[in-house]
Structures are given as C-alpha cells and as structure tokens.
Amino acid sequence: MKITVLTGAGISAESGIRTFRDSDGLWEGHDVMEVASPQGWNANPELVLDFYNQRRKQLLEVEPNAAHIALAELENDFDVQIITQNVDDLHERAGSTNVLHLHGELFKVRSTVISTTILDWKKELNKGDLCKDSYQLRPHIVWFGEDVPEMDNAIRLVRETDILIIIGTSMQVYPATSLLQFAPSESKIYFVDPKPTISSSERIIVFAEKASTGVIKVIETIKSNEL
C-alpha cells in the first residue's frame, strides 16, 4: 500500500513556524517579492540573506509536532512518501525517511551560478560566503518565478499512489495545486485543513481541523480500512 502525503505551511505552523504569508500579504513585514524572488535577490541580496538567516535561526528553536511524528510512524505499516511545500526539516527530524522538498530546504545553500553545488548549512549565510568555484552562495529555496526542479518527481509519486493525504495547504499555489489531478482515479484522498478549500465527495474525505488532530484521525481511518 503506497501512501503519498502532500504537506503545506499548516502542519509546520503548529510547531511555531509562521505561515508563508500573513493576512496582509506580508512575510515578517516584508513583501514576499522582496525576499523570495530573483528580482529581490538582485536588488538587495543583504536583505534576502538576513531574512533567511532569521528563518534558519527560528527553525533551530522549534520541534516536530504530533502530526509530523504520526506521519513518520506510519512508515511502520505502509510505504509512505512525503512531498512537502515546506522548507523546514521537521519531517526528517520526526523520523520520516522519504521526504521530497518541492520548494527547497532552509538548511541548505547553493551556488548562484552552478545550481548543482548544494551544501548543508545551519549557520548564518553572508555576502562573501562562496562555493568552491568562488561564486556567492544563496539560499537553496525555490523563489517565485523559478522552476520547481522536483515537480516531475512529485507527479510520478502521486501517479503511483494508492492513498493521497493533503495536509495544511490551501492548494492554491501553483504548481503544487496541480498535483491533485495526477492521483489515480481509484485512489482515496484525505484532506486535512482547518479551512478546507475542497469538499468531501465519494472519493475525497475532508477533516476540517488542524494537522495535529486531523492527521491522527486520517491514520486511524486508513488503518481500520487497510490493516
């Protein structure tokens, strides 16, 4: 039984990580295009570096929550693959072993010129921090307007799944929102979000609640049906 899990900001919010955008469209007081776009990087790299340094520092201070842990434990009974839109490492810290990051990883950096040069990085990243080829390093984050290199792998995983669980995401951000259409017609879909953007149907079961409680209920439902 293959289970694919797509997670968004909602699952990490319960660990204390602020969601991508506040209600006013700002992220930590910044317009997202200032800190999450190639244009923002070119205009003010120091601002972008400082912004992600603060995000990295915050991530070091938080822990996985019950939803992350429950998904990791699900590997004891099923073939589980996580596809996350989040750039934190909370799934890995909880114990999940198959995690695909659609939008990059906060604890990694890469060369501004040679995109395949990727380094683990938990400290501050500053101007003058260079890769081995003497190019400036930048956050290993997929910014607005950039390609999503892992999208084809995500589509493949969804196409092969028996069960798709969607957690803490509005499914409004492209290209992640398109993944739902690749789920096999016979697959079961579970959607967990306090304010779900889709409704229950014969194929889709919606749990309108936060991740830490909704995920537990989804897993109980799956185990009662499959084990």
DOMAR-488598 format. One record per residue (C-alpha): residue number from 0; x, y, z. Coordinates in pm, 1 decimal, decimal comma. Each point is the difference from the previous one (the first is absolute). Layout:
<pts>
pos:east:north:up
NUM:X:Y:Z
...
</pts>
This chain:
<pts>
pos:east:north:up
0:0,0:0,0:0,0
1:158,9:325,8:-116,0
2:-93,0:317,5:185,1
3:109,6:340,0:-127,1
4:-31,8:299,0:231,3
5:0,6:360,2:-123,8
6:65,1:249,6:279,5
7:-14,1:377,8:13,5
8:56,5:281,1:246,7
9:-284,9:-107,0:227,5
10:182,9:-303,7:133,8
11:307,2:202,0:98,6
12:-199,6:290,0:142,0
13:-86,0:-217,4:301,2
14:370,7:-27,2:75,9
15:23,6:378,5:14,6
16:115,0:72,6:-353,7
17:-188,6:292,8:-147,6
18:-197,7:-73,6:-311,8
19:133,0:128,8:-329,0
20:-220,4:304,8:-20,1
21:-185,3:188,3:266,9
22:-352,0:121,6:-72,3
23:137,0:330,9:-125,0
24:211,2:-170,6:-265,0
25:326,7:64,8:181,6
26:255,9:-245,0:133,5
27:164,5:119,3:320,5
28:-76,5:355,9:-110,8
29:145,7:-41,7:-348,7
30:-172,0:-18,8:-335,0
31:68,8:-357,8:-109,2
32:147,9:116,6:-329,8
33:268,2:189,4:191,5
34:127,9:-313,0:170,5
35:-118,9:-292,4:-214,9
36:69,7:86,7:-361,8
37:302,3:31,1:-228,6
38:-86,5:367,3:-39,5
39:12,5:51,8:375,9
40:333,3:-179,0:18,2
41:148,0:214,3:-276,8
42:-131,8:321,2:155,8
43:103,9:-63,0:359,6
44:185,0:-327,3:70,4
45:88,4:112,7:352,6
46:-369,0:28,8:87,8
47:-72,1:-343,2:-143,8
48:292,1:-159,0:183,3
49:-104,6:159,2:329,3
50:-358,2:-113,2:-49,2
51:99,8:-363,9:-47,6
52:254,8:19,1:280,2
53:-288,1:90,9:231,5
54:-212,5:-286,2:-138,0
55:290,5:-241,4:48,2
56:51,4:117,8:357,4
57:-368,7:-47,0:76,7
58:-0,2:-351,3:-143,5
59:276,1:-99,1:240,4
60:-229,6:94,7:289,1
61:-310,3:-204,0:-90,7
62:-85,5:-369,6:6,6
63:-220,0:-238,7:-202,4
64:-358,0:-23,4:120,8
65:-243,6:-289,4:35,5
66:-91,3:6,4:-370,3
67:362,3:-31,9:-112,7
68:59,2:-283,5:246,6
69:-317,0:-188,7:-98,3
70:96,1:12,8:-368,2
71:347,5:-131,8:80,4
72:-147,8:-288,0:199,9
73:-230,1:-82,4:-291,2
74:307,9:-140,4:-174,7
75:-19,5:-294,6:240,6
76:-304,7:-129,0:-186,8
77:2,1:156,5:-346,9
78:222,5:121,2:-282,2
79:-14,0:374,4:75,3
80:138,0:284,1:-211,4
81:-15,1:360,9:120,0
82:-18,7:284,5:-252,0
83:29,8:326,2:185,8
84:-33,8:360,2:-107,2
85:177,2:97,1:323,2
86:369,3:85,0:13,6
87:49,3:-117,5:359,6
88:140,4:-338,9:104,5
89:-271,3:-91,2:250,5
90:-111,8:-309,3:-192,4
91:354,3:-134,2:2,5
92:48,7:81,9:367,6
93:-322,8:-184,1:80,8
94:138,4:-309,7:-170,2
95:-143,6:1,2:-351,9
96:254,4:-156,2:-236,3
97:-150,2:82,6:-340,5
98:-44,1:376,5:-28,2
99:-8,4:197,4:-325,1
100:28,1:377,4:40,9
101:-181,5:182,6:-280,0
102:115,5:347,7:98,6
103:351,9:-66,6:125,6
104:150,8:-31,7:346,8
105:85,7:266,9:252,4
106:298,8:-192,0:135,2
107:164,8:-15,1:-342,1
108:161,4:262,3:-221,2
109:114,5:-9,6:-360,2
110:225,0:179,4:-243,1
111:-152,3:296,7:-179,3
112:155,9:-124,0:-324,2
113:39,7:-378,7:23,5
114:-341,8:-113,4:121,2
115:116,8:-357,1:63,2
116:244,6:120,5:266,7
117:-211,9:-44,1:313,9
118:136,1:10,7:354,9
119:-145,0:-76,3:343,9
120:-15,3:327,9:193,4
121:-140,6:74,7:346,3
122:191,3:317,6:83,5
123:-38,6:352,6:-135,8
124:55,4:52,1:-372,3
125:162,3:330,9:-89,5
126:137,6:193,6:-295,0
127:342,8:-141,3:-71,3
128:-91,4:-360,4:85,9
129:107,6:-178,8:-318,5
130:-23,2:-347,3:-149,9
131:315,7:-189,8:-99,6
132:-13,3:169,0:-340,2
133:4,2:345,3:164,3
134:-362,2:89,1:-72,5
135:-227,4:155,7:262,5
136:-223,5:-245,2:183,1
137:-377,3:59,4:22,6
138:-285,3:-169,9:190,0
139:-99,4:-334,6:-153,3
140:-358,0:122,8:-36,3
141:-225,5:-1,1:-306,1
142:-100,7:363,6:-35,6
143:-297,0:143,8:-184,6
144:64,4:-13,0:-373,3
145:249,3:-287,6:24,6
146:-50,0:-353,8:-126,9
147:-94,0:-274,7:247,2
148:260,9:-269,2:-75,4
149:-170,0:-271,9:206,3
150:-341,3:44,4:-160,3
151:36,1:-293,0:-241,3
152:100,7:-228,9:287,9
153:-300,4:120,1:201,3
154:-234,7:-71,9:-290,3
155:144,5:-349,8:-34,3
156:-54,1:-73,3:368,8
157:-360,5:120,0:-10,3
158:-70,7:-203,4:-312,6
159:122,5:-315,3:173,1
160:-182,3:46,7:329,4
161:-290,4:-194,3:145,9
162:-86,0:264,6:258,2
163:68,6:374,3:-12,9
164:-4,3:202,3:322,3
165:3,9:380,3:-30,8
166:79,5:192,4:319,0
167:8,6:368,6:87,7
168:1,9:148,1:-346,9
169:-251,9:216,4:-181,8
170:80,5:-175,2:-329,0
171:-4,1:347,8:-152,0
172:371,7:36,6:-79,2
173:119,8:-122,5:-337,9
174:148,0:-246,6:-82,8
175:-85,1:-199,7:313,3
176:-370,6:58,7:-58,0
177:23,6:-202,0:-323,2
178:118,9:-316,4:175,6
179:-352,0:-105,2:95,8
180:-90,3:-60,9:-363,6
181:270,5:-264,7:-32,9
182:-139,5:-227,6:272,0
183:-133,5:-328,4:-146,7
184:-378,4:-3,7:-38,1
185:-26,7:-297,4:236,9
186:212,5:160,2:272,7
187:-144,0:130,5:324,5
188:67,1:361,8:96,6
189:1,2:145,3:352,4
190:14,4:376,6:52,4
191:90,9:151,4:338,0
192:-28,9:376,1:51,1
193:-187,2:226,2:245,7
194:-146,0:192,5:-294,3
195:-17,7:-255,2:-282,3
196:-24,0:130,5:-353,6
197:-157,7:-318,8:-134,7
198:-304,8:-198,1:109,9
199:-49,8:-364,5:88,0
200:-118,0:-228,8:-277,3
201:-13,0:-371,4:-74,0
202:374,7:7,7:-60,4
203:113,2:279,7:233,9
204:-34,2:2,3:379,0
205:52,1:340,2:161,6
206:103,1:52,8:363,2
207:-58,7:367,9:79,0
208:246,7:31,2:286,4
209:362,2:70,6:81,7
210:270,7:-239,6:-105,7
211:89,1:-142,6:341,7
212:-349,5:-138,8:54,1
213:-114,2:-50,9:-358,7
214:300,0:-210,5:-98,5
215:-63,4:-237,5:289,9
216:-358,7:-48,9:-116,4
217:107,2:-58,6:-359,3
218:250,8:-264,0:107,5
219:-257,8:-172,1:219,6
220:-239,9:-6,7:-294,6
221:260,8:-141,6:-236,2
222:110,7:-269,7:243,3
223:-357,9:-106,0:73,2
224:-59,1:-42,1:-373,3
225:330,8:-149,0:-111,2
226:157,8:-199,0:284,6
</pts>
